[in-house]
């Protein structure tokens, strides 16, 4: 099998350290038309050690221009662009059939959609669409690549989750629920897959500053949200939206920064189950971890948003300037 031959480790599993010295690993990434997916595809394709052969996918190939321009000389060499709709079994099968041998060494589930607004003003169809893409889309891809990974007894599945998979965020109920579902599903699956030398990593970004997020916040600021009472609309427009903009401005990361974290995860010999990407966001997560009942997080978040707005803004600015320093993992 040439460079893809497997060397058995002492327990009968292939050594990940040996694999990384073999032929370039095939990395399939969903959702590469913009944002994190685009940046990750480009960074991996430009790896100076040529460790990766990237298959960068998107639902609409009409949007591939930005990716191809960013790829530069890597296009057609270490990066190829392919069509993939994670909500379609046929599309997934067709995409995998275009990969030599159908072998995917690293799967990055990045495709996702957002949904923000008062619950009463959101349709069930819109919420189902979030789950179809964010959760079932990821499950569909994993089901497709898992048999091959198990057969070869090696592989790495990276899931772009969110800090909203760890804590609920007001007016983001459906989106947070889809990320909570990812966290539970893949943590459960990780236990079994260690028997096959397959690793799972849940990457958990905080706010990420992209054109998509900016447009989404702009759209919802003027949306009607029928069937929503005036008080709730007031809380959403006059409390949540300003706080959200300040959050993105103060502690938001760039897609490039998040992609750099994922590159390190993929290149790791022992990938972690979870990896948060934004140290400045950590204090907002600590509230939930220090009180297992969850009451402290709910009460403090409620007060910061609806009663202590000035304190919230001051705290975010302190996080932005580095007054409060936290580390997510040891250096």
N, C-alpha and C positions, 0 to 999 in steps of 0.2 A: 504493500500500500504506500511505499515511498515515505514522504515526510509525515504522513498521517498515521504511520504505524504506531501502535500503542506499546508502551513499556510498562509492565505490571509492577506495581509497588508491592511492598512486603505483605499486604493483606489481600492481594488479588485485584486491587483497583489500579487504574492507570495513574501515574504520578502527574499532578497538575504542573509541578515544576518542570518535568520533562516535556510535557505538552507544549509549554510556552517557548521551548527551544526548537520546536518542530516547524512545519510549514505555517504560513499565516493562518490565523483563525478567521473563519467566516462569521461576520457580525451582521445580523439582520436587525434593522431599526425601523420601527413604525413611526409615522407622524413626522416626516423630515422636511416638510415644505417650509417650515419656519421654526423659530424659537430653539428650544433645547435640542430637539431632534436634528435640526439642520446643523447646529454648532457641534454636536457630538459626532455626527457623521464626518464632518470636515476635519475635526481634530484627530479622529482615529485614522482617517485616510492619509493624513499628513504625518503619521507617526514615523519618526526618523529611523526607527529600527524595522519598519515595514512588517509589523507583527499582525496586521489586520487586513482582511479583504472585506470591504464594507458594502452591504446591500442596503441602500437608503431608499425607503419606500414612502409613498404618500397616496392618498385616495385619488387626488386629481393631478394628473401629470401635467396639466396646463399651468401648474404653479411651480414647476421644477426649475425655472430659469434662475432664481436666486441661489438655489443650491448648486447648480452647475457652475455658476459664475464663481461662487465661493470655493468650490472644489478645485478649480483651476486645472493644473497639469495632472492632478490625481484622478480626474474624471476619465473613466475607461481603463485606468490602471489599477488603482487600489479602491476605487469607488464606482459603483454602478447604481443607476436609478431605476426603480421598478414600481409598478402600480400595485397598491395593496389597500383594500377596504377591509378593516378588521371586523366589520359587521357582516361579512359575506364569506360563507364556507368556500364557495367557488373561487372567489378572489384569492383567498389564502392558499388554496391548493394550486392555483395557477402560478402564484408568485413563487412558491417553493419548488415547483417543477422547473422553473427557470434557473435554479441554483444548481451548480454542478454537483451531482451526486445527491442532491437534496439535503446535504448536511449543513446544519447550522450549529456552530460551536457556541456562539453567544447570541441570545435573543434579548433585545431591549424593547420592552413594552412601553412606548412613549406616547402613542396616540391618545388623545383625550379631548373632551369638550367641557366647558364650564356652564354653570347655571346659577344666576344670582337673582334674588328678589323675594318679596313676601310670598309665603307659601300659598295663600289664597289666590294669588294672581298668576300662579304657574300651573300649566296643564299637566295632567298625568302623562300625556304623550311626551312632553318635553322632559319630564323626569325619567321616563323609560328610555329615552334616547341617551341620556347621560349614562345610565347603567349599561345599555347596549354597547356603547363605545368604551367607556372607562373600565368596566368590569368584565362583561361578557366578551368584549373584543380581546382583552388580554388573555382570558381563559381559552378562547378559540385558538389563538396563536400557540399557546403553551401545549394544548392538546395535539396540535399539528406537528410540533418539533420534538415533543417528549419521547415518542417511540425510538427515534433515531439516537437521541442523547442516551437513552437507557441502553440501547443496543451497544453503543460505543463506550458506555460507562464513563462519560465525561460530558461536561456542559456547564453553562452559567446562564441563568435567567435573571435579568435585571428588570425591575419594575419601577417606573417613575411614579411613585405615590405622592404623598404630600404631608405636611404637618397637619393638614386637615384629616388625615387618616389616623391621627393620634388624639386630636381634640376637635370638638364641634365648634363651628363658627357661625354666629348669627347671620341669618339670611343666605346661608350657603348650605342649607340642610341636605338637599339632594346630592350636591357635589361631594360634601363631606361623607355622606353615607356610602357613596360609590368608592371612596378611598378607604373608609373603614372596612368595606367588603374585601377590597384588595389585600389589606393588611392581614385580616383573618384567614383568607383563603391561602395566601402564599406562605404565611407562617406555618400553617397546618401542613402544606405540601412539602415544605423544607425538611421536615422531620423524615419523611419517607425517602426523599431524593438523596439524602446523604448516603444511603445504602448503595446508590448508583454513582457516587462521586460527582453528583450534580449539585451546584451551589445556587442559592437564591439570594438576591439582594434587593431590599426595598429602599430606594433612594427617596428621601423626604425633603424636598425643597420647601422653603417658606415662600413669601411673595417673590415672584419673578417678573421683572419689568420687560414686557413685550408689547408690540403693537396690538396684539390680540387682546391683552388685558386692558389696555387703554381704551380701545374701541368698545369693549364690553361694558366698562364702567360708564362710558359716555352714553351708550345706548340705553342702559337701564335707568340713567338719571332722568330721562324724559319719557320712559315707557309708562303706559297707562295702568297696567296691572288691575284689570277689572275684578270685581268682587272683593277688593281689599278695602278695609275700613279706613277712614281718614287718619286715625291715630297711628295705625301701623305704617301707612304711607309716610306720615310725618317722621316717625322714628327711622324709617329706611332712608329717606332722602336727606333729612337734616342731621341725623346722628351717624348712621352707618356709613353712608357714602363719603362724607368728609373724613371720617376716621380711617376708612379704607385707603383713600388717596394719601393721607399722611403716612400710613403704614408702608405703602409701596415706595413713597418718596424717601422715607427714613431708613428702612431696613431691607428694601427690595434688592434682589440680586440680578445680575445680568444672565442671560442664557449661557454665555461663555463661561461664567464662573461655575454654574451648575454642571455644565458639560465637563469641565476639568475634574470635578469631583468624581463623575461617573467614569471617566477615563482611568483614574487611579483605582477605582473599584474593580474595573474590568481587568486591569493589569496585576491585581493582587493575587498572590499565590493562595491565600486563604480569605476569600471575600467575606465580609460581615453580613449578617442577616439584615441589619438596618444601618443606614448611614444618612444622617441629616447633613445638609449642605450649608446652612447659614447660622454661624455662631451668634450673630446679633439677635436672632429670633429665640434663642434658647430660654431667656427669662420668661417668655410668654408660655413656654411649655412646662416650665418648672412648677407653675401653679397647680397643674393637674397631678404631677408625680408626687408632690409632697403630701397630698391628701387623697388617699385611695377612694374615699367616698365620692369625690368629684364635686362636692358642695363648695369648696373653697374656690375652685376655678370658675364655677358658674356665678357665684356671688361677686367675686372680684371683677370678673369680666363685665358683668351687668353694671356694676358701679362705675367702672372706668368708662364705659360707653355712654351711659345715660345720666350719670351724676358728676363724675370727676373728669370731664372732658379735658380741662386744662392740664390736669395731672397726667392724663394719657398722652397728650401731645408732648409734654415736657419729657416724659419717660422715653418716648420714641426718639426724640431728638438727642437725648443722652446716649441711647443705643447707637444712633447713627454716628455720633462724634467719637464714640469709644469710651465714654465716661464709665459705662458699665461693661466690664469684660468677662465673657464666659467662654469656656472651651467645651466643645462637644465631645471630643475624643482626645486621648493623650497624643502628644506630638511624637 
